[in-house]
Amino acid sequence: QTKIKYIPPSPQFVTITEHSTGNDVFSNVCKYLNLIETDYFGIIRKTSDREHNWINLEKSLHKQIVKEERANLIFHFAVKFYPTDPTFLREEITKYLLCLQIRDDLTSARLPCPLDTLALLSSYWLQSEMGDYDVESDEVEECLRSLRGAKGQSMPEFDGKVLDLYKSRRGMPPSDADTQFLRLASQLPLYGVHRYQAEEESAISIGVGSVGLVEIGEKESTFHKWIQIKNINYKKNKFYLKLLPKIAGGRSILKKYHMRSSSVAKTMWLVAVDHHVFYRV
């Protein structure tokens, strides 16, 4: 049996055979969740060196996983393609799962967020999960602790601001709180961006998202939109990005990034191709 971890922390076990495909696992999860808007989601496998690889749903699982890693397999069900305007999602379960994914992105620091915005998001999060403010609830403190994890420190002023905003949400239905949470989170610059770290001596990471590729530095990020990109490729641990000329008749610009390993370069290329197809084709 193989364990599937959902975005909510409730694992499920499924049985796979040597002929099982990624879609066999994916369909099982979607059926369990009664999920209709399935296009945004995928299955992740964490490798032995802690890399995250998206499972190809059309291929056999055994062809995607080396023999040494087939024992005690754990897959993660997660959002792969973040909707550009999540408020247009039709199903409440889809919105809720996306909210859970974004919360995880925030608390794990994958999604950078200014403190003021994080306080607003947190107030909607609490209203959705806890309902109207209750001074006796221990769950509020648990939520605040997870939020502090995003910044790595205790912040009494931040906690107080979150609670004040949370109290002001009284009477707001959970579904409305989720909608406001998604509306605000989707405006963050790195919303929905999958990040891949360059070599250790480099201070940048490369991101793949709905708008294209992004160089993420310590202080600023540079976006390269799909419409500006001529070609992407990889060779060994190098990832190549060729940009169209800025002026007619000009020369293309070739950027080369040294990634941590050849598998990271390949994974990023595959994710970039999938995103280009999903958002541009």
MILUMZA-520064 format. One record per residue (C-alpha): residue number from 1; residue in three letters; x, y, z. Coordinates in nm, 2 decimals, decimal comma, m for minus. Example, Ala and Ser with C-alpha at 12.3 -4.5 7.8 and 13.67 -1.06 7.14 Angstrom:
k; r; c1; c2; c3
1; Ala; 1,23; m0,45; 0,78
2; Ser; 1,37; m0,11; 0,71
This chain:
k; r; c1; c2; c3
1; Gln; 0,00; 0,00; 0,00
2; Thr; 0,10; 0,36; m0,07
3; Lys; 0,02; 0,66; 0,15
4; Ile; m0,13; 0,97; 0,01
5; Lys; m0,11; 1,29; 0,20
6; Tyr; m0,37; 1,55; 0,12
7; Ile; m0,33; 1,93; 0,16
8; Pro; m0,53; 1,88; 0,48
9; Pro; m0,34; 1,65; 0,71
10; Ser; m0,55; 1,34; 0,66
11; Pro; m0,35; 1,06; 0,50
12; Gln; m0,52; 0,78; 0,30
13; Phe; m0,38; 0,45; 0,18
14; Val; m0,42; 0,32; m0,18
15; Thr; m0,30; 0,00; m0,33
16; Ile; m0,09; 0,02; m0,65
17; Thr; 0,05; m0,24; m0,88
18; Glu; 0,34; m0,24; m1,13
19; His; 0,09; m0,14; m1,39
20; Ser; m0,07; 0,15; m1,20
21; Thr; m0,04; 0,50; m1,36
22; Gly; m0,02; 0,83; m1,19
23; Asn; m0,38; 0,89; m1,29
24; Asp; m0,49; 0,58; m1,10
25; Val; m0,37; 0,75; m0,78
26; Phe; m0,49; 1,09; m0,88
27; Ser; m0,84; 0,98; m0,97
28; Asn; m0,86; 0,79; m0,64
29; Val; m0,79; 1,11; m0,45
30; Cys; m1,03; 1,32; m0,65
31; Lys; m1,31; 1,07; m0,60
32; Tyr; m1,24; 1,06; m0,23
33; Leu; m1,26; 1,44; m0,21
34; Asn; m1,56; 1,47; m0,44
35; Leu; m1,34; 1,71; m0,65
36; Ile; m1,47; 1,82; m0,99
37; Glu; m1,23; 2,10; m1,08
38; Thr; m0,93; 1,86; m1,10
39; Asp; m0,72; 2,05; m1,35
40; Tyr; m0,54; 2,26; m1,09
41; Phe; m0,41; 1,97; m0,89
42; Gly; m0,14; 1,71; m0,91
43; Ile; 0,06; 1,45; m0,72
44; Ile; 0,40; 1,51; m0,58
45; Arg; 0,66; 1,26; m0,48
46; Lys; 0,94; 1,36; m0,25
47; Thr; 1,27; 1,20; m0,35
48; Ser; 1,53; 1,07; m0,10
49; Asp; 1,72; 1,40; m0,14
50; Arg; 1,41; 1,59; m0,05
51; Glu; 1,34; 1,71; m0,40
52; His; 0,97; 1,75; m0,51
53; Asn; 0,89; 1,58; m0,84
54; Trp; 0,54; 1,60; m1,00
55; Ile; 0,41; 1,26; m1,11
56; Asn; 0,33; 1,23; m1,48
57; Leu; m0,03; 1,11; m1,46
58; Glu; m0,02; 0,94; m1,80
59; Lys; 0,28; 0,72; m1,73
60; Ser; 0,33; 0,41; m1,52
61; Leu; 0,44; 0,48; m1,16
62; His; 0,71; 0,22; m1,18
63; Lys; 0,87; 0,39; m1,47
64; Gln; 0,89; 0,72; m1,27
65; Ile; 1,03; 0,58; m0,95
66; Val; 1,36; 0,40; m0,91
67; Lys; 1,35; 0,06; m0,75
68; Glu; 1,53; 0,17; m0,44
69; Glu; 1,26; 0,43; m0,36
70; Arg; 0,95; 0,21; m0,42
71; Ala; 0,92; 0,09; m0,06
72; Asn; 0,71; 0,30; 0,18
73; Leu; 0,61; 0,54; m0,09
74; Ile; 0,44; 0,86; 0,01
75; Phe; 0,26; 1,09; m0,24
76; His; 0,14; 1,44; m0,17
77; Phe; m0,18; 1,58; m0,33
78; Ala; m0,12; 1,95; m0,40
79; Val; m0,21; 2,25; m0,61
80; Lys; 0,01; 2,25; m0,93
81; Phe; m0,15; 2,52; m1,14
82; Tyr; m0,27; 2,81; m0,93
83; Pro; m0,58; 2,99; m1,08
84; Thr; m0,50; 3,34; m1,19
85; Asp; m0,83; 3,46; m1,04
86; Pro; m0,94; 3,21; m0,78
87; Thr; m1,26; 3,39; m0,70
88; Phe; m1,40; 3,25; m1,02
89; Leu; m1,37; 2,89; m0,90
90; Arg; m1,71; 2,72; m0,90
91; Glu; m1,68; 2,46; m0,63
92; Glu; m1,64; 2,54; m0,26
93; Ile; m1,42; 2,23; m0,21
94; Thr; m1,18; 2,37; m0,48
95; Lys; m1,16; 2,71; m0,30
96; Tyr; m1,11; 2,54; 0,03
97; Leu; m0,83; 2,32; m0,09
98; Leu; m0,66; 2,62; m0,26
99; Cys; m0,69; 2,81; 0,07
100; Leu; m0,52; 2,52; 0,26
101; Gln; m0,24; 2,52; 0,00
102; Ile; m0,18; 2,89; 0,03
103; Arg; m0,18; 2,87; 0,41
104; Asp; 0,09; 2,60; 0,38
105; Asp; 0,28; 2,82; 0,14
106; Leu; 0,26; 3,11; 0,38
107; Thr; 0,36; 2,92; 0,70
108; Ser; 0,65; 2,75; 0,52
109; Ala; 0,78; 3,08; 0,39
110; Arg; 0,75; 2,96; 0,03
111; Leu; 0,52; 3,26; m0,03
112; Pro; 0,67; 3,59; 0,09
113; Cys; 0,41; 3,83; 0,23
114; Pro; 0,43; 4,17; 0,40
115; Leu; 0,32; 4,17; 0,76
116; Asp; 0,02; 4,40; 0,71
117; Thr; m0,11; 4,17; 0,43
118; Leu; m0,03; 3,86; 0,64
119; Ala; m0,24; 4,00; 0,92
120; Leu; m0,54; 4,05; 0,69
121; Leu; m0,50; 3,70; 0,54
122; Ser; m0,47; 3,56; 0,89
123; Ser; m0,80; 3,72; 1,00
124; Tyr; m0,98; 3,56; 0,71
125; Trp; m0,81; 3,23; 0,78
126; Leu; m0,93; 3,24; 1,14
127; Gln; m1,29; 3,34; 1,05
128; Ser; m1,31; 3,06; 0,80
129; Glu; m1,18; 2,79; 1,04
130; Met; m1,31; 2,91; 1,38
131; Gly; m1,61; 3,12; 1,30
132; Asp; m1,68; 3,43; 1,51
133; Tyr; m1,41; 3,51; 1,77
134; Asp; m1,43; 3,32; 2,09
135; Val; m1,20; 3,43; 2,37
136; Glu; m1,20; 3,08; 2,52
137; Ser; m1,07; 2,91; 2,20
138; Asp; m0,73; 2,75; 2,22
139; Glu; m0,73; 2,69; 1,84
140; Val; m0,68; 3,06; 1,78
141; Glu; m0,35; 3,05; 1,96
142; Glu; m0,25; 2,74; 1,77
143; Cys; m0,32; 2,92; 1,44
144; Leu; m0,12; 3,22; 1,55
145; Arg; 0,18; 3,00; 1,64
146; Ser; 0,18; 2,85; 1,29
147; Leu; 0,17; 3,20; 1,14
148; Arg; 0,47; 3,31; 1,36
149; Gly; 0,65; 3,02; 1,19
150; Ala; 0,63; 3,21; 0,87
151; Lys; 0,84; 3,49; 1,02
152; Gly; 1,04; 3,28; 1,27
153; Gln; 0,97; 3,50; 1,58
154; Ser; 0,72; 3,60; 1,84
155; Met; 0,54; 3,92; 1,75
156; Pro; 0,30; 4,05; 2,01
157; Glu; 0,20; 4,35; 1,80
158; Phe; 0,13; 4,13; 1,50
159; Asp; m0,08; 3,89; 1,71
160; Gly; m0,28; 4,18; 1,85
161; Lys; m0,34; 4,32; 1,50
162; Val; m0,46; 3,98; 1,37
163; Leu; m0,70; 3,94; 1,66
164; Asp; m0,84; 4,29; 1,62
165; Leu; m0,90; 4,22; 1,25
166; Tyr; m1,04; 3,88; 1,33
167; Lys; m1,29; 4,03; 1,57
168; Ser; m1,41; 4,27; 1,30
169; Arg; m1,50; 3,97; 1,08
170; Arg; m1,79; 3,87; 1,31
171; Gly; m2,09; 3,75; 1,11
172; Met; m1,89; 3,67; 0,80
173; Pro; m1,97; 3,33; 0,66
174; Pro; m1,67; 3,09; 0,62
175; Ser; m1,72; 3,08; 0,24
176; Asp; m1,70; 3,46; 0,22
177; Ala; m1,39; 3,46; 0,43
178; Asp; m1,23; 3,20; 0,20
179; Thr; m1,32; 3,42; m0,10
180; Gln; m1,16; 3,73; 0,05
181; Phe; m0,85; 3,52; 0,15
182; Leu; m0,81; 3,40; m0,20
183; Arg; m0,87; 3,74; m0,36
184; Leu; m0,60; 3,90; m0,14
185; Ala; m0,34; 3,61; m0,16
186; Ser; m0,36; 3,60; m0,54
187; Gln; m0,24; 3,96; m0,56
188; Leu; 0,10; 3,87; m0,39
189; Pro; 0,38; 3,88; m0,65
190; Leu; 0,50; 3,53; m0,59
191; Tyr; 0,15; 3,37; m0,56
192; Gly; 0,15; 3,03; m0,73
193; Val; 0,52; 3,03; m0,81
194; His; 0,71; 2,70; m0,77
195; Arg; 1,07; 2,79; m0,66
196; Tyr; 1,39; 2,60; m0,74
197; Gln; 1,71; 2,69; m0,57
198; Ala; 2,02; 2,76; m0,78
199; Glu; 2,37; 2,64; m0,67
200; Glu; 2,45; 2,70; m0,30
201; Glu; 2,69; 2,99; m0,37
202; Ser; 2,41; 3,17; m0,57
203; Ala; 2,17; 3,39; m0,38
204; Ile; 1,89; 3,35; m0,63
205; Ser; 1,62; 3,09; m0,70
206; Ile; 1,42; 3,04; m1,02
207; Gly; 1,04; 3,03; m1,01
208; Val; 0,78; 2,90; m1,25
209; Gly; 0,43; 3,04; m1,24
210; Ser; 0,13; 3,14; m1,44
211; Val; 0,29; 3,45; m1,60
212; Gly; 0,62; 3,28; m1,69
213; Leu; 0,96; 3,25; m1,52
214; Val; 1,10; 3,47; m1,24
215; Glu; 1,44; 3,52; m1,10
216; Ile; 1,40; 3,56; m0,73
217; Gly; 1,68; 3,75; m0,55
218; Glu; 1,72; 3,85; m0,19
219; Lys; 1,58; 4,20; m0,25
220; Glu; 1,39; 4,19; m0,58
221; Ser; 1,25; 3,96; m0,84
222; Thr; 1,26; 3,98; m1,22
223; Phe; 0,97; 3,84; m1,42
224; His; 1,01; 3,70; m1,77
225; Lys; 0,66; 3,66; m1,92
226; Trp; 0,57; 3,37; m2,14
227; Ile; 0,52; 3,61; m2,43
228; Gln; 0,88; 3,72; m2,39
229; Ile; 1,03; 3,37; m2,38
230; Lys; 1,16; 3,21; m2,71
231; Asn; 1,29; 2,88; m2,57
232; Ile; 1,37; 2,69; m2,25
233; Asn; 1,60; 2,40; m2,22
234; Tyr; 1,84; 2,22; m1,98
235; Lys; 2,16; 2,02; m2,00
236; Lys; 2,30; 1,84; m1,70
237; Asn; 2,26; 2,09; m1,41
238; Lys; 2,23; 2,40; m1,63
239; Phe; 1,89; 2,56; m1,72
240; Tyr; 1,88; 2,78; m2,03
241; Leu; 1,63; 3,06; m2,09
242; Lys; 1,63; 3,23; m2,42
243; Leu; 1,44; 3,56; m2,44
244; Leu; 1,30; 3,73; m2,75
245; Pro; 1,48; 4,04; m2,87
246; Lys; 1,36; 4,36; m2,70
247; Ile; 1,35; 4,54; m3,04
248; Ala; 1,27; 4,41; m3,39
249; Gly; 1,59; 4,28; m3,56
250; Gly; 1,77; 4,26; m3,22
251; Arg; 1,95; 3,96; m3,08
252; Ser; 1,79; 3,71; m2,85
253; Ile; 1,92; 3,71; m2,49
254; Leu; 2,04; 3,38; m2,35
255; Lys; 2,04; 3,33; m1,97
256; Lys; 2,21; 3,03; m1,80
257; Tyr; 2,14; 2,92; m1,45
258; His; 2,34; 2,66; m1,26
259; Met; 2,10; 2,46; m1,05
260; Arg; 2,18; 2,24; m0,75
261; Ser; 2,17; 1,92; m0,96
262; Ser; 2,08; 1,78; m1,30
263; Ser; 1,75; 1,64; m1,15
264; Val; 1,65; 1,99; m1,03
265; Ala; 1,72; 2,14; m1,38
266; Lys; 1,51; 1,87; m1,54
267; Thr; 1,23; 1,90; m1,29
268; Met; 1,21; 2,28; m1,34
269; Trp; 1,21; 2,24; m1,72
270; Leu; 0,92; 1,98; m1,70
271; Val; 0,72; 2,21; m1,47
272; Ala; 0,79; 2,51; m1,69
273; Val; 0,67; 2,32; m2,00
274; Asp; 0,36; 2,21; m1,82
275; His; 0,28; 2,56; m1,71
276; His; 0,33; 2,70; m2,05
277; Val; 0,09; 2,45; m2,19
278; Phe; m0,17; 2,51; m1,91
279; Tyr; m0,17; 2,89; m1,92
280; Arg; m0,07; 2,97; m2,28
281; Val; m0,19; 2,70; m2,51
